[in-house]
């Protein structure tokens, strides 16, 4: 399957999310565990999603729902981390949109 712009957007957003988590948890006392749980999954999915892998896109979309929920929870409960949380929310929505784009176009696109 050829990679499209939406695949590229998903790959970049996944890399950005992994970078966000690295910056967010770098001073955490459980940094290694936090990075394994939060930063490693988007990092592992970024390249396959960039290349147009369907499984990577599916799992990125599923995990983005968790990242979105985590971001909302943190934004609501920890004002000191709100910037990180809002960036997580925006990136997770971008990931869901990017990995869903082909399906949305197929479903709602113009019919010949």
Backbone as XML, in Angstrom:
<?xml version="1.0"?>
<chain id="A" units="angstrom">
  <residue number="1" name="UNK">
    <atom name="N" x="0.847" y="-1.187" z="0.000"/>
    <atom name="CA" x="0.000" y="0.000" z="0.000"/>
    <atom name="C" x="0.885" y="1.241" z="0.000"/>
  </residue>
  <residue number="2" name="UNK">
    <atom name="N" x="0.599" y="2.155" z="-0.859"/>
    <atom name="CA" x="1.383" y="3.385" z="-0.961"/>
    <atom name="C" x="1.019" y="4.336" z="0.184"/>
  </residue>
  <residue number="3" name="UNK">
    <atom name="N" x="2.037" y="4.995" z="0.710"/>
    <atom name="CA" x="1.816" y="5.946" z="1.792"/>
    <atom name="C" x="1.225" y="7.231" z="1.226"/>
  </residue>
  <residue number="4" name="UNK">
    <atom name="N" x="0.263" y="7.778" z="1.946"/>
    <atom name="CA" x="-0.386" y="9.018" z="1.543"/>
    <atom name="C" x="-0.030" y="10.121" z="2.529"/>
  </residue>
  <residue number="5" name="UNK">
    <atom name="N" x="-0.543" y="11.300" z="2.258"/>
    <atom name="CA" x="-0.304" y="12.422" z="3.167"/>
    <atom name="C" x="-0.826" y="12.123" z="4.557"/>
  </residue>
  <residue number="6" name="UNK">
    <atom name="N" x="-1.973" y="11.469" z="4.654"/>
    <atom name="CA" x="-2.522" y="11.157" z="5.973"/>
    <atom name="C" x="-1.620" y="10.186" z="6.734"/>
  </residue>
  <residue number="7" name="UNK">
    <atom name="N" x="-0.964" y="9.271" z="6.019"/>
    <atom name="CA" x="-0.006" y="8.379" z="6.677"/>
    <atom name="C" x="1.190" y="9.168" z="7.200"/>
  </residue>
  <residue number="8" name="UNK">
    <atom name="N" x="1.645" y="10.100" z="6.398"/>
    <atom name="CA" x="2.781" y="10.933" z="6.833"/>
    <atom name="C" x="2.412" y="11.768" z="8.057"/>
  </residue>
  <residue number="9" name="UNK">
    <atom name="N" x="1.204" y="12.333" z="8.043"/>
    <atom name="CA" x="0.741" y="13.127" z="9.188"/>
    <atom name="C" x="0.667" y="12.253" z="10.430"/>
  </residue>
  <residue number="10" name="UNK">
    <atom name="N" x="0.146" y="11.042" z="10.290"/>
    <atom name="CA" x="0.057" y="10.128" z="11.430"/>
    <atom name="C" x="1.445" y="9.801" z="11.970"/>
  </residue>
  <residue number="11" name="UNK">
    <atom name="N" x="2.402" y="9.526" z="11.077"/>
    <atom name="CA" x="3.760" y="9.219" z="11.511"/>
    <atom name="C" x="4.412" y="10.369" z="12.254"/>
  </residue>
  <residue number="12" name="UNK">
    <atom name="N" x="4.257" y="11.566" z="11.726"/>
    <atom name="CA" x="4.848" y="12.751" z="12.378"/>
    <atom name="C" x="4.164" y="13.015" z="13.718"/>
  </residue>
  <residue number="13" name="UNK">
    <atom name="N" x="2.840" y="12.875" z="13.762"/>
    <atom name="CA" x="2.116" y="13.097" z="15.018"/>
    <atom name="C" x="2.511" y="12.065" z="16.070"/>
  </residue>
  <residue number="14" name="UNK">
    <atom name="N" x="2.733" y="10.830" z="15.661"/>
    <atom name="CA" x="3.183" y="9.805" z="16.605"/>
    <atom name="C" x="4.578" y="10.120" z="17.140"/>
  </residue>
  <residue number="15" name="UNK">
    <atom name="N" x="5.468" y="10.561" z="16.260"/>
    <atom name="CA" x="6.809" y="10.967" z="16.723"/>
    <atom name="C" x="6.727" y="12.159" z="17.663"/>
  </residue>
  <residue number="16" name="UNK">
    <atom name="N" x="5.885" y="13.111" z="17.336"/>
    <atom name="CA" x="5.713" y="14.283" z="18.199"/>
    <atom name="C" x="5.151" y="13.879" z="19.558"/>
  </residue>
  <residue number="17" name="UNK">
    <atom name="N" x="4.219" y="12.937" z="19.560"/>
    <atom name="CA" x="3.648" y="12.473" z="20.821"/>
    <atom name="C" x="4.701" y="11.762" z="21.666"/>
  </residue>
  <residue number="18" name="UNK">
    <atom name="N" x="5.516" y="10.935" z="21.035"/>
    <atom name="CA" x="6.600" y="10.267" z="21.777"/>
    <atom name="C" x="7.553" y="11.310" z="22.359"/>
  </residue>
  <residue number="19" name="UNK">
    <atom name="N" x="7.894" y="12.323" z="21.570"/>
    <atom name="CA" x="8.756" y="13.397" z="22.071"/>
    <atom name="C" x="8.117" y="14.168" z="23.207"/>
  </residue>
  <residue number="20" name="UNK">
    <atom name="N" x="6.816" y="14.405" z="23.107"/>
    <atom name="CA" x="6.089" y="15.079" z="24.178"/>
    <atom name="C" x="6.191" y="14.279" z="25.472"/>
  </residue>
  <residue number="21" name="UNK">
    <atom name="N" x="5.995" y="12.965" z="25.393"/>
    <atom name="CA" x="6.070" y="12.134" z="26.587"/>
    <atom name="C" x="7.487" y="12.106" z="27.164"/>
  </residue>
  <residue number="22" name="UNK">
    <atom name="N" x="8.492" y="12.091" z="26.307"/>
    <atom name="CA" x="9.876" y="12.131" z="26.799"/>
    <atom name="C" x="10.110" y="13.423" z="27.578"/>
  </residue>
  <residue number="23" name="UNK">
    <atom name="N" x="9.667" y="14.545" z="27.034"/>
    <atom name="CA" x="9.823" y="15.815" z="27.740"/>
    <atom name="C" x="8.987" y="15.903" z="29.005"/>
  </residue>
  <residue number="24" name="UNK">
    <atom name="N" x="7.800" y="15.351" z="28.953"/>
    <atom name="CA" x="6.876" y="15.413" z="30.072"/>
    <atom name="C" x="7.382" y="14.609" z="31.264"/>
  </residue>
  <residue number="25" name="UNK">
    <atom name="N" x="7.901" y="13.408" z="31.016"/>
    <atom name="CA" x="8.257" y="12.493" z="32.091"/>
    <atom name="C" x="9.753" y="12.423" z="32.382"/>
  </residue>
  <residue number="26" name="UNK">
    <atom name="N" x="10.546" y="13.335" z="31.828"/>
    <atom name="CA" x="11.994" y="13.226" z="32.011"/>
    <atom name="C" x="12.430" y="13.388" z="33.461"/>
  </residue>
  <residue number="27" name="UNK">
    <atom name="N" x="11.705" y="14.125" z="34.286"/>
    <atom name="CA" x="12.072" y="14.303" z="35.694"/>
    <atom name="C" x="11.250" y="13.436" z="36.639"/>
  </residue>
  <residue number="28" name="UNK">
    <atom name="N" x="10.398" y="12.597" z="36.114"/>
    <atom name="CA" x="9.549" y="11.743" z="36.943"/>
    <atom name="C" x="10.401" y="10.710" z="37.667"/>
  </residue>
  <residue number="29" name="UNK">
    <atom name="N" x="10.024" y="10.395" z="38.894"/>
    <atom name="CA" x="10.818" y="9.416" z="39.641"/>
    <atom name="C" x="10.673" y="8.014" z="39.060"/>
  </residue>
  <residue number="30" name="UNK">
    <atom name="N" x="9.647" y="7.786" z="38.288"/>
    <atom name="CA" x="9.446" y="6.512" z="37.593"/>
    <atom name="C" x="9.573" y="6.727" z="36.082"/>
  </residue>
  <residue number="31" name="UNK">
    <atom name="N" x="10.573" y="7.493" z="35.695"/>
    <atom name="CA" x="10.719" y="7.886" z="34.288"/>
    <atom name="C" x="10.827" y="6.680" z="33.362"/>
  </residue>
  <residue number="32" name="UNK">
    <atom name="N" x="11.601" y="5.678" z="33.736"/>
    <atom name="CA" x="11.779" y="4.523" z="32.851"/>
    <atom name="C" x="10.441" y="3.827" z="32.595"/>
  </residue>
  <residue number="33" name="UNK">
    <atom name="N" x="9.670" y="3.612" z="33.645"/>
    <atom name="CA" x="8.367" y="2.963" z="33.480"/>
    <atom name="C" x="7.421" y="3.843" z="32.675"/>
  </residue>
  <residue number="34" name="UNK">
    <atom name="N" x="7.421" y="5.136" z="32.954"/>
    <atom name="CA" x="6.541" y="6.058" z="32.225"/>
    <atom name="C" x="6.896" y="6.090" z="30.744"/>
  </residue>
  <residue number="35" name="UNK">
    <atom name="N" x="8.178" y="6.087" z="30.442"/>
    <atom name="CA" x="8.591" y="6.106" z="29.043"/>
    <atom name="C" x="8.241" y="4.807" z="28.335"/>
  </residue>
  <residue number="36" name="UNK">
    <atom name="N" x="8.364" y="3.679" z="29.027"/>
    <atom name="CA" x="7.967" y="2.400" z="28.437"/>
    <atom name="C" x="6.470" y="2.361" z="28.136"/>
  </residue>
  <residue number="37" name="UNK">
    <atom name="N" x="5.677" y="2.903" z="29.032"/>
    <atom name="CA" x="4.222" y="2.856" z="28.873"/>
    <atom name="C" x="3.724" y="3.918" z="27.902"/>
  </residue>
  <residue number="38" name="UNK">
    <atom name="N" x="4.305" y="5.126" z="27.979"/>
    <atom name="CA" x="3.773" y="6.243" z="27.189"/>
    <atom name="C" x="4.558" y="6.519" z="25.905"/>
  </residue>
  <residue number="39" name="UNK">
    <atom name="N" x="5.874" y="6.591" z="25.964"/>
    <atom name="CA" x="6.650" y="7.021" z="24.800"/>
    <atom name="C" x="6.960" y="5.891" z="23.822"/>
  </residue>
  <residue number="40" name="UNK">
    <atom name="N" x="7.149" y="4.694" z="24.316"/>
    <atom name="CA" x="7.542" y="3.595" z="23.427"/>
    <atom name="C" x="6.465" y="3.218" z="22.407"/>
  </residue>
  <residue number="41" name="UNK">
    <atom name="N" x="5.189" y="3.080" z="22.800"/>
    <atom name="CA" x="4.185" y="2.689" z="21.778"/>
    <atom name="C" x="4.088" y="3.647" z="20.585"/>
  </residue>
  <residue number="42" name="UNK">
    <atom name="N" x="3.982" y="4.974" z="20.791"/>
    <atom name="CA" x="3.916" y="5.818" z="19.591"/>
    <atom name="C" x="5.224" y="5.794" z="18.793"/>
  </residue>
  <residue number="43" name="UNK">
    <atom name="N" x="6.327" y="5.617" z="19.484"/>
    <atom name="CA" x="7.609" y="5.547" z="18.781"/>
    <atom name="C" x="7.673" y="4.305" z="17.892"/>
  </residue>
  <residue number="44" name="UNK">
    <atom name="N" x="7.205" y="3.177" z="18.405"/>
    <atom name="CA" x="7.207" y="1.941" z="17.617"/>
    <atom name="C" x="6.209" y="1.976" z="16.455"/>
  </residue>
  <residue number="45" name="UNK">
    <atom name="N" x="5.143" y="2.727" z="16.602"/>
    <atom name="CA" x="4.116" y="2.801" z="15.556"/>
    <atom name="C" x="4.406" y="3.859" z="14.497"/>
  </residue>
  <residue number="46" name="UNK">
    <atom name="N" x="5.303" y="4.795" z="14.786"/>
    <atom name="CA" x="5.519" y="5.941" z="13.898"/>
    <atom name="C" x="5.992" y="5.536" z="12.504"/>
  </residue>
  <residue number="47" name="UNK">
    <atom name="N" x="7.015" y="4.718" z="12.415"/>
    <atom name="CA" x="7.565" y="4.360" z="11.096"/>
    <atom name="C" x="6.580" y="3.510" z="10.290"/>
  </residue>
  <residue number="48" name="UNK">
    <atom name="N" x="5.997" y="2.452" z="10.880"/>
    <atom name="CA" x="5.009" y="1.708" z="10.085"/>
    <atom name="C" x="3.812" y="2.554" z="9.660"/>
  </residue>
  <residue number="49" name="UNK">
    <atom name="N" x="3.373" y="3.462" z="10.525"/>
    <atom name="CA" x="2.258" y="4.335" z="10.145"/>
    <atom name="C" x="2.682" y="5.266" z="9.023"/>
  </residue>
  <residue number="50" name="UNK">
    <atom name="N" x="3.892" y="5.796" z="9.077"/>
    <atom name="CA" x="4.441" y="6.661" z="8.035"/>
    <atom name="C" x="4.453" y="5.948" z="6.693"/>
  </residue>
  <residue number="51" name="UNK">
    <atom name="N" x="4.770" y="4.661" z="6.727"/>
    <atom name="CA" x="4.850" y="3.872" z="5.496"/>
    <atom name="C" x="3.490" y="3.396" z="4.993"/>
  </residue>
  <residue number="52" name="UNK">
    <atom name="N" x="2.434" y="3.643" z="5.754"/>
    <atom name="CA" x="1.095" y="3.272" z="5.313"/>
    <atom name="C" x="0.612" y="1.938" z="5.812"/>
  </residue>
  <residue number="53" name="UNK">
    <atom name="N" x="1.250" y="1.404" z="6.853"/>
    <atom name="CA" x="0.828" y="0.116" z="7.396"/>
    <atom name="C" x="-0.556" y="0.180" z="8.019"/>
  </residue>
  <residue number="54" name="UNK">
    <atom name="N" x="-1.414" y="-0.717" z="7.600"/>
    <atom name="CA" x="-2.793" y="-0.714" z="8.099"/>
    <atom name="C" x="-2.874" y="-1.089" z="9.571"/>
  </residue>
  <residue number="55" name="UNK">
    <atom name="N" x="-2.104" y="-2.083" z="9.971"/>
    <atom name="CA" x="-2.138" y="-2.485" z="11.377"/>
    <atom name="C" x="-1.614" y="-1.376" z="12.277"/>
  </residue>
  <residue number="56" name="UNK">
    <atom name="N" x="-0.557" y="-0.730" z="11.849"/>
    <atom name="CA" x="-0.004" y="0.377" z="12.642"/>
    <atom name="C" x="-1.020" y="1.501" z="12.757"/>
  </residue>
  <residue number="57" name="UNK">
    <atom name="N" x="-1.716" y="1.794" z="11.672"/>
    <atom name="CA" x="-2.744" y="2.823" z="11.708"/>
    <atom name="C" x="-3.886" y="2.450" z="12.638"/>
  </residue>
  <residue number="58" name="UNK">
    <atom name="N" x="-4.293" y="1.196" z="12.580"/>
    <atom name="CA" x="-5.365" y="0.738" z="13.460"/>
    <atom name="C" x="-4.961" y="0.881" z="14.919"/>
  </residue>
  <residue number="59" name="UNK">
    <atom name="N" x="-3.782" y="0.353" z="15.271"/>
    <atom name="CA" x="-3.353" y="0.398" z="16.673"/>
    <atom name="C" x="-3.057" y="1.816" z="17.127"/>
  </residue>
  <residue number="60" name="UNK">
    <atom name="N" x="-2.568" y="2.647" z="16.236"/>
    <atom name="CA" x="-2.367" y="4.056" z="16.598"/>
    <atom name="C" x="-3.698" y="4.712" z="16.914"/>
  </residue>
  <residue number="61" name="UNK">
    <atom name="N" x="-4.728" y="4.411" z="16.132"/>
    <atom name="CA" x="-6.056" y="4.958" z="16.398"/>
    <atom name="C" x="-6.634" y="4.466" z="17.709"/>
  </residue>
  <residue number="62" name="UNK">
    <atom name="N" x="-6.461" y="3.182" z="18.000"/>
    <atom name="CA" x="-6.957" y="2.625" z="19.262"/>
    <atom name="C" x="-6.226" y="3.259" z="20.440"/>
  </residue>
  <residue number="63" name="UNK">
    <atom name="N" x="-4.909" y="3.304" z="20.366"/>
    <atom name="CA" x="-4.130" y="3.882" z="21.471"/>
    <atom name="C" x="-4.372" y="5.381" z="21.612"/>
  </residue>
  <residue number="64" name="UNK">
    <atom name="N" x="-4.662" y="6.050" z="20.504"/>
    <atom name="CA" x="-4.935" y="7.492" z="20.580"/>
    <atom name="C" x="-6.161" y="7.779" z="21.436"/>
  </residue>
  <residue number="65" name="UNK">
    <atom name="N" x="-7.096" y="6.857" z="21.479"/>
    <atom name="CA" x="-8.254" y="7.031" z="22.352"/>
    <atom name="C" x="-7.833" y="7.016" z="23.823"/>
  </residue>
  <residue number="66" name="UNK">
    <atom name="N" x="-6.872" y="6.174" z="24.164"/>
    <atom name="CA" x="-6.332" y="6.160" z="25.520"/>
    <atom name="C" x="-5.540" y="7.430" z="25.807"/>
  </residue>
  <residue number="67" name="UNK">
    <atom name="N" x="-4.726" y="7.855" z="24.829"/>
    <atom name="CA" x="-3.936" y="9.079" z="25.024"/>
    <atom name="C" x="-4.858" y="10.281" z="25.185"/>
  </residue>
  <residue number="68" name="UNK">
    <atom name="N" x="-5.911" y="10.331" z="24.418"/>
    <atom name="CA" x="-6.887" y="11.407" z="24.546"/>
    <atom name="C" x="-7.485" y="11.419" z="25.950"/>
  </residue>
  <residue number="69" name="UNK">
    <atom name="N" x="-7.918" y="10.262" z="26.408"/>
    <atom name="CA" x="-8.516" y="10.159" z="27.745"/>
    <atom name="C" x="-7.522" y="10.569" z="28.828"/>
  </residue>
  <residue number="70" name="UNK">
    <atom name="N" x="-6.289" y="10.139" z="28.690"/>
    <atom name="CA" x="-5.254" y="10.518" z="29.654"/>
    <atom name="C" x="-5.051" y="12.027" z="29.647"/>
  </residue>
  <residue number="71" name="UNK">
    <atom name="N" x="-4.984" y="12.621" z="28.480"/>
    <atom name="CA" x="-4.798" y="14.064" z="28.386"/>
    <atom name="C" x="-5.941" y="14.835" z="29.020"/>
  </residue>
  <residue number="72" name="UNK">
    <atom name="N" x="-7.167" y="14.398" z="28.785"/>
    <atom name="CA" x="-8.328" y="15.066" z="29.377"/>
    <atom name="C" x="-8.275" y="14.948" z="30.895"/>
  </residue>
  <residue number="73" name="UNK">
    <atom name="N" x="-7.958" y="13.767" z="31.393"/>
    <atom name="CA" x="-7.896" y="13.558" z="32.833"/>
    <atom name="C" x="-6.839" y="14.452" z="33.477"/>
  </residue>
  <residue number="74" name="UNK">
    <atom name="N" x="-5.658" y="14.520" z="32.873"/>
    <atom name="CA" x="-4.583" y="15.338" z="33.438"/>
    <atom name="C" x="-4.917" y="16.821" z="33.323"/>
  </residue>
  <residue number="75" name="UNK">
    <atom name="N" x="-5.457" y="17.242" z="32.196"/>
    <atom name="CA" x="-5.816" y="18.660" z="32.031"/>
    <atom name="C" x="-6.849" y="19.075" z="33.067"/>
  </residue>
  <residue number="76" name="UNK">
    <atom name="N" x="-7.727" y="18.185" z="33.425"/>
    <atom name="CA" x="-8.793" y="18.493" z="34.371"/>
    <atom name="C" x="-8.287" y="18.497" z="35.818"/>
  </residue>
  <residue number="77" name="UNK">
    <atom name="N" x="-7.335" y="17.626" z="36.139"/>
    <atom name="CA" x="-6.960" y="17.429" z="37.543"/>
    <atom name="C" x="-5.627" y="18.040" z="37.955"/>
  </residue>
  <residue number="78" name="UNK">
    <atom name="N" x="-4.730" y="18.315" z="36.999"/>
    <atom name="CA" x="-3.404" y="18.821" z="37.353"/>
    <atom name="C" x="-3.075" y="20.069" z="36.533"/>
  </residue>
  <residue number="79" name="UNK">
    <atom name="N" x="-3.463" y="21.235" z="37.027"/>
    <atom name="CA" x="-3.249" y="22.470" z="36.269"/>
    <atom name="C" x="-1.781" y="22.726" z="35.909"/>
  </residue>
  <residue number="80" name="UNK">
    <atom name="N" x="-0.862" y="22.262" z="36.698"/>
    <atom name="CA" x="0.558" y="22.467" z="36.409"/>
    <atom name="C" x="1.042" y="21.724" z="35.179"/>
  </residue>
  <residue number="81" name="UNK">
    <atom name="N" x="0.313" y="20.705" z="34.788"/>
    <atom name="CA" x="0.683" y="19.901" z="33.620"/>
    <atom name="C" x="-0.280" y="20.112" z="32.453"/>
  </residue>
  <residue number="82" name="UNK">
    <atom name="N" x="-1.067" y="21.160" z="32.532"/>
    <atom name="CA" x="-2.115" y="21.385" z="31.533"/>
    <atom name="C" x="-1.566" y="21.549" z="30.116"/>
  </residue>
  <residue number="83" name="UNK">
    <atom name="N" x="-0.442" y="22.226" z="29.965"/>
    <atom name="CA" x="0.114" y="22.417" z="28.617"/>
    <atom name="C" x="0.458" y="21.074" z="27.981"/>
  </residue>
  <residue number="84" name="UNK">
    <atom name="N" x="1.146" y="20.214" z="28.735"/>
    <atom name="CA" x="1.461" y="18.878" z="28.220"/>
    <atom name="C" x="0.181" y="18.120" z="27.887"/>
  </residue>
  <residue number="85" name="UNK">
    <atom name="N" x="-0.803" y="18.222" z="28.774"/>
    <atom name="CA" x="-2.058" y="17.496" z="28.570"/>
    <atom name="C" x="-2.787" y="17.975" z="27.319"/>
  </residue>
  <residue number="86" name="UNK">
    <atom name="N" x="-2.845" y="19.283" z="27.118"/>
    <atom name="CA" x="-3.531" y="19.804" z="25.933"/>
    <atom name="C" x="-2.796" y="19.429" z="24.650"/>
  </residue>
  <residue number="87" name="UNK">
    <atom name="N" x="-1.480" y="19.410" z="24.694"/>
    <atom name="CA" x="-0.726" y="18.953" z="23.523"/>
    <atom name="C" x="-1.006" y="17.478" z="23.247"/>
  </residue>
  <residue number="88" name="UNK">
    <atom name="N" x="-1.117" y="16.673" z="24.301"/>
    <atom name="CA" x="-1.455" y="15.264" z="24.141"/>
    <atom name="C" x="-2.847" y="15.111" z="23.526"/>
  </residue>
  <residue number="89" name="UNK">
    <atom name="N" x="-3.785" y="15.920" z="23.970"/>
    <atom name="CA" x="-5.147" y="15.874" z="23.422"/>
    <atom name="C" x="-5.140" y="16.216" z="21.933"/>
  </residue>
  <residue number="90" name="UNK">
    <atom name="N" x="-4.465" y="17.295" z="21.579"/>
    <atom name="CA" x="-4.432" y="17.727" z="20.172"/>
    <atom name="C" x="-3.749" y="16.677" z="19.303"/>
  </residue>
  <residue number="91" name="UNK">
    <atom name="N" x="-2.615" y="16.150" z="19.760"/>
    <atom name="CA" x="-1.910" y="15.144" z="18.966"/>
    <atom name="C" x="-2.724" y="13.861" z="18.837"/>
  </residue>
  <residue number="92" name="UNK">
    <atom name="N" x="-3.411" y="13.459" z="19.889"/>
    <atom name="CA" x="-4.216" y="12.237" z="19.797"/>
    <atom name="C" x="-5.382" y="12.423" z="18.814"/>
  </residue>
  <residue number="93" name="UNK">
    <atom name="N" x="-5.991" y="13.601" z="18.820"/>
    <atom name="CA" x="-7.059" y="13.865" z="17.841"/>
    <atom name="C" x="-6.513" y="13.898" z="16.419"/>
  </residue>
  <residue number="94" name="UNK">
    <atom name="N" x="-5.326" y="14.460" z="16.253"/>
    <atom name="CA" x="-4.686" y="14.475" z="14.935"/>
    <atom name="C" x="-4.404" y="13.055" z="14.457"/>
  </residue>
  <residue number="95" name="UNK">
    <atom name="N" x="-3.952" y="12.203" z="15.353"/>
    <atom name="CA" x="-3.682" y="10.803" z="14.997"/>
    <atom name="C" x="-4.963" y="10.098" z="14.584"/>
  </residue>
  <residue number="96" name="UNK">
    <atom name="N" x="-6.019" y="10.250" z="15.373"/>
    <atom name="CA" x="-7.299" y="9.606" z="15.022"/>
    <atom name="C" x="-7.776" y="10.098" z="13.657"/>
  </residue>
  <residue number="97" name="UNK">
    <atom name="N" x="-7.707" y="11.392" z="13.428"/>
    <atom name="CA" x="-8.123" y="11.931" z="12.139"/>
    <atom name="C" x="-7.282" y="11.420" z="10.985"/>
  </residue>
  <residue number="98" name="UNK">
    <atom name="N" x="-5.976" y="11.371" z="11.190"/>
    <atom name="CA" x="-5.078" y="10.948" z="10.114"/>
    <atom name="C" x="-5.259" y="9.473" z="9.764"/>
  </residue>
  <residue number="99" name="UNK">
    <atom name="N" x="-5.375" y="8.623" z="10.778"/>
    <atom name="CA" x="-5.506" y="7.194" z="10.476"/>
    <atom name="C" x="-6.906" y="6.839" z="9.987"/>
  </residue>
  <residue number="100" name="UNK">
    <atom name="N" x="-7.872" y="7.710" z="10.223"/>
    <atom name="CA" x="-9.245" y="7.470" z="9.778"/>
    <atom name="C" x="-9.555" y="8.111" z="8.433"/>
  </residue>
  <residue number="101" name="UNK">
    <atom name="N" x="-8.669" y="8.932" z="7.921"/>
    <atom name="CA" x="-8.953" y="9.736" z="6.741"/>
    <atom name="C" x="-9.351" y="8.912" z="5.522"/>
  </residue>
  <residue number="102" name="UNK">
    <atom name="N" x="-8.614" y="7.852" z="5.242"/>
    <atom name="CA" x="-8.923" y="7.041" z="4.056"/>
    <atom name="C" x="-10.316" y="6.430" z="4.160"/>
  </residue>
  <residue number="103" name="UNK">
    <atom name="N" x="-10.661" y="5.934" z="5.332"/>
    <atom name="CA" x="-11.990" y="5.360" z="5.528"/>
    <atom name="C" x="-13.088" y="6.399" z="5.421"/>
  </residue>
  <residue number="104" name="UNK">
    <atom name="N" x="-12.835" y="7.583" z="5.950"/>
    <atom name="CA" x="-13.813" y="8.669" z="5.851"/>
    <atom name="C" x="-14.012" y="9.100" z="4.404"/>
  </residue>
  <residue number="105" name="UNK">
    <atom name="N" x="-12.904" y="9.165" z="3.666"/>
    <atom name="CA" x="-13.021" y="9.523" z="2.245"/>
    <atom name="C" x="-13.791" y="8.462" z="1.473"/>
  </residue>
  <residue number="106" name="UNK">
    <atom name="N" x="-13.522" y="7.197" z="1.773"/>
    <atom name="CA" x="-14.229" y="6.123" z="1.079"/>
    <atom name="C" x="-15.722" y="6.142" z="1.398"/>
  </residue>
  <residue number="107" name="UNK">
    <atom name="N" x="-16.049" y="6.462" z="2.628"/>
    <atom name="CA" x="-17.446" y="6.456" z="3.044"/>
    <atom name="C" x="-18.203" y="7.690" z="2.580"/>
  </residue>
  <residue number="108" name="UNK">
    <atom name="N" x="-17.592" y="8.869" z="2.734"/>
    <atom name="CA" x="-18.304" y="10.111" z="2.473"/>
    <atom name="C" x="-17.812" y="10.888" z="1.257"/>
  </residue>
  <residue number="109" name="UNK">
    <atom name="N" x="-16.838" y="10.345" z="0.535"/>
    <atom name="CA" x="-16.301" y="11.035" z="-0.632"/>
    <atom name="C" x="-17.295" y="11.070" z="-1.779"/>
  </residue>
  <residue number="110" name="UNK">
    <atom name="N" x="-16.948" y="11.885" z="-2.762"/>
    <atom name="CA" x="-17.833" y="11.997" z="-3.943"/>
    <atom name="C" x="-17.873" y="10.661" z="-4.679"/>
  </residue>
  <residue number="111" name="UNK">
    <atom name="N" x="-19.021" y="10.373" z="-5.140"/>
    <atom name="CA" x="-19.206" y="9.112" z="-5.901"/>
    <atom name="C" x="-19.304" y="9.458" z="-7.375"/>
  </residue>
  <residue number="112" name="UNK">
    <atom name="N" x="-18.542" y="8.723" z="-8.159"/>
    <atom name="CA" x="-18.434" y="8.993" z="-9.588"/>
    <atom name="C" x="-19.599" y="8.713" z="-10.364"/>
  </residue>
</chain>
